[in-house]
Amino acid sequence: MAAAVLVFLLIVFAITGGSDATWCVCRSDVSDTALQKTIDYACGTGADCSPIHKKGGCFEPDTVRAHCSYAANSYFQKKGQSNGTCDFSGTATLTNTDPSYNPCTYPSSLSTAGASGTTSSSSNSFTPGNGLVGFGPSGSLSTDSGEGRSEVLKKAFFLISLSFFFSMAVIM
C-alpha cells in the first residue's frame, strides 16, 4: 500500500512539478522585417506589448529581435501555451530557458501574462509596423486553437489518478 502511494506521488510530481516552464522567443536567424511582422501580429491580437514601449521595463535593448521575443512570448502565454501559438511562420521557437533579464521579466504562464486575454490594437500596436500586417502563429492571420499545456496536464493527472484508484480497488 505504501509503495503504491509513493509511486502515485512520484508520477504526480513528474507531471506537475518543477521545471516545465516554457517560453516563446524569436529566432536569431530571421530578418528584422519578418520579426517586425511577428511583433505587429502579436501586439495586435492579444499580447501585452506595453513593456516594450518606451519607458517600459523591457524596452531596452531597443532592438526588433528583443521586442519580438517579448511580444511573441506574451501572445503565447496569453493563449495558454496552445499548440501552434509559438511559430509565427517560423520566426519563433519554444525554449525552457527563461529569457528574462533585469528589469524585464517574461511571463511563463497565463496567470503571469496578465488577467486579460485580449487587448486593443490601438494601444498595443508596435511601431514602425503599425497594424496587423503580420502573419499569425502558424503562418496565417487566424489564430490556432488547441489544448494548452495546463489542460493536457489536468487530463493526464485525472487519468493517472483514476488508474491508481482502480488498481487500489483491485488490490484490496
C-alpha positions as CSV (number, residue, x, y, z in Angstrom):
1,M,0.0,0.0,0.0
2,A,2.7,2.5,1.0
3,A,4.7,1.6,-2.2
4,A,1.6,2.3,-4.3
5,V,1.1,5.7,-2.7
6,L,4.8,6.5,-3.2
7,V,4.6,5.6,-6.9
8,F,1.5,7.7,-7.3
9,L,3.2,10.7,-5.7
10,L,6.2,10.3,-7.9
11,I,4.0,10.3,-11.0
12,V,2.1,13.3,-9.9
13,F,5.4,15.2,-9.2
14,A,6.8,14.2,-12.6
15,I,3.7,15.5,-14.3
16,T,3.2,18.8,-12.4
17,G,6.5,19.5,-10.7
18,G,9.5,21.5,-11.3
19,S,10.9,23.0,-14.4
20,D,8.4,22.6,-17.1
21,A,8.1,26.3,-17.8
22,T,8.1,27.2,-21.5
23,W,8.7,30.5,-23.2
24,C,8.4,31.6,-26.8
25,V,11.3,33.5,-28.3
26,C,12.1,34.9,-31.7
27,R,14.8,33.1,-33.7
28,S,18.2,34.8,-34.2
29,D,18.5,33.7,-37.9
30,V,15.4,35.6,-39.1
31,S,15.3,39.0,-40.8
32,D,14.2,42.1,-38.8
33,T,11.4,42.6,-41.4
34,A,9.9,39.2,-40.6
35,L,10.4,39.8,-36.9
36,Q,8.5,43.1,-37.2
37,K,5.6,41.3,-38.8
38,T,5.6,39.0,-35.8
39,I,5.5,41.9,-33.4
40,D,2.7,43.6,-35.3
41,Y,0.6,40.4,-35.3
42,A,1.2,39.5,-31.6
43,C,0.7,43.0,-30.3
44,G,-2.4,43.5,-32.4
45,T,-4.1,40.2,-31.4
46,G,-3.7,39.8,-27.7
47,A,-0.1,40.2,-26.5
48,D,0.6,42.8,-23.8
49,C,3.2,44.9,-25.5
50,S,3.3,47.9,-23.1
51,P,6.6,46.7,-21.5
52,I,8.4,47.1,-24.9
53,H,7.2,50.6,-25.4
54,K,9.5,53.5,-24.5
55,K,9.9,53.7,-20.7
56,G,8.6,50.1,-20.4
57,G,10.6,47.6,-18.4
58,C,11.5,45.6,-21.5
59,F,12.2,48.4,-23.9
60,E,15.9,48.0,-23.6
61,P,17.6,46.6,-25.5
62,D,15.8,48.6,-28.2
63,T,16.1,46.0,-30.9
64,V,13.5,44.4,-33.1
65,R,14.7,41.0,-32.1
66,A,14.4,41.7,-28.3
67,H,11.0,43.3,-28.7
68,C,9.8,40.4,-30.9
69,S,10.7,37.8,-28.3
70,Y,8.8,39.7,-25.6
71,A,5.7,40.1,-27.9
72,A,5.7,36.5,-29.2
73,N,6.1,35.2,-25.6
74,S,3.3,37.4,-24.3
75,Y,1.0,36.2,-27.1
76,F,2.0,32.5,-26.4
77,Q,1.3,32.8,-22.7
78,K,-2.0,34.7,-23.2
79,K,-3.2,31.9,-25.5
80,G,-2.5,29.4,-22.7
81,Q,0.6,27.9,-24.5
82,S,-1.8,26.4,-27.0
83,N,-0.3,24.3,-29.8
84,G,0.8,26.4,-32.7
85,T,0.9,29.7,-30.9
86,C,4.7,30.0,-30.9
87,D,5.6,29.6,-34.6
88,F,4.7,32.8,-36.4
89,S,5.7,31.2,-39.8
90,G,9.0,30.0,-38.4
91,T,10.1,33.3,-36.8
92,A,9.8,32.0,-33.2
93,T,10.6,28.9,-31.2
94,L,10.0,27.3,-27.8
95,T,12.6,27.3,-25.1
96,N,12.8,26.1,-21.5
97,T,15.5,28.7,-20.7
98,D,14.0,31.8,-19.1
99,P,14.8,34.8,-21.3
100,S,14.1,37.3,-18.5
101,Y,16.7,39.9,-17.6
102,N,16.9,42.7,-15.1
103,P,14.5,44.6,-15.1
104,C,12.5,42.6,-17.7
105,T,10.5,39.6,-16.6
106,Y,9.0,37.4,-19.3
107,P,5.7,35.8,-18.3
108,S,5.9,32.0,-18.0
109,S,2.1,31.2,-17.8
110,L,-1.3,32.7,-18.4
111,S,-1.5,33.8,-14.8
112,T,1.7,35.8,-15.0
113,A,0.9,37.2,-18.5
114,G,-1.9,39.4,-17.2
115,A,-5.6,39.0,-16.5
116,S,-6.9,40.0,-19.8
117,G,-6.6,37.7,-22.8
118,T,-7.4,40.4,-25.3
119,T,-6.1,43.9,-25.8
120,S,-7.0,46.7,-28.1
121,S,-4.7,47.0,-31.1
122,S,-4.6,50.8,-30.9
123,S,-3.0,50.8,-27.5
124,N,-0.6,47.9,-28.2
125,S,0.3,48.1,-31.9
126,F,4.0,48.4,-32.1
127,T,5.6,51.0,-34.4
128,P,7.1,51.2,-37.1
129,G,4.9,48.5,-38.4
130,N,1.6,49.9,-37.1
131,G,-1.2,47.5,-37.7
132,L,-1.9,43.9,-38.2
133,V,0.2,43.4,-41.3
134,G,1.7,40.3,-39.9
135,F,1.4,36.6,-40.1
136,G,-0.2,34.5,-37.4
137,P,1.3,31.9,-35.2
138,S,1.2,29.2,-37.9
139,G,1.5,31.4,-40.9
140,S,-2.0,32.6,-41.4
141,L,-4.0,35.5,-39.9
142,S,-6.2,33.2,-38.0
143,T,-5.2,32.1,-34.5
144,D,-4.6,28.4,-34.0
145,S,-6.7,26.6,-31.5
146,G,-5.6,23.6,-29.4
147,E,-5.4,22.5,-25.9
148,G,-2.9,24.4,-23.7
149,R,-0.3,22.6,-21.6
150,S,-2.3,23.0,-18.4
151,E,-5.4,21.3,-19.9
152,V,-3.3,18.4,-21.1
153,L,-1.7,18.1,-17.6
154,K,-5.1,18.1,-15.9
155,K,-6.4,15.3,-18.2
156,A,-3.2,13.3,-17.6
157,F,-3.4,13.8,-13.9
158,F,-7.1,12.7,-13.9
159,L,-6.4,9.6,-15.9
160,I,-3.4,8.6,-13.7
161,S,-5.5,9.2,-10.6
162,L,-8.3,7.1,-12.0
163,S,-5.9,4.3,-12.9
164,F,-4.4,4.4,-9.4
165,F,-7.7,4.2,-7.6
166,F,-8.9,1.3,-9.8
167,S,-5.7,-0.6,-9.2
168,M,-6.0,0.0,-5.4
169,A,-9.6,-1.3,-5.6
170,V,-8.4,-4.5,-7.3
171,I,-5.6,-5.0,-4.7
172,M,-7.9,-4.6,-1.7
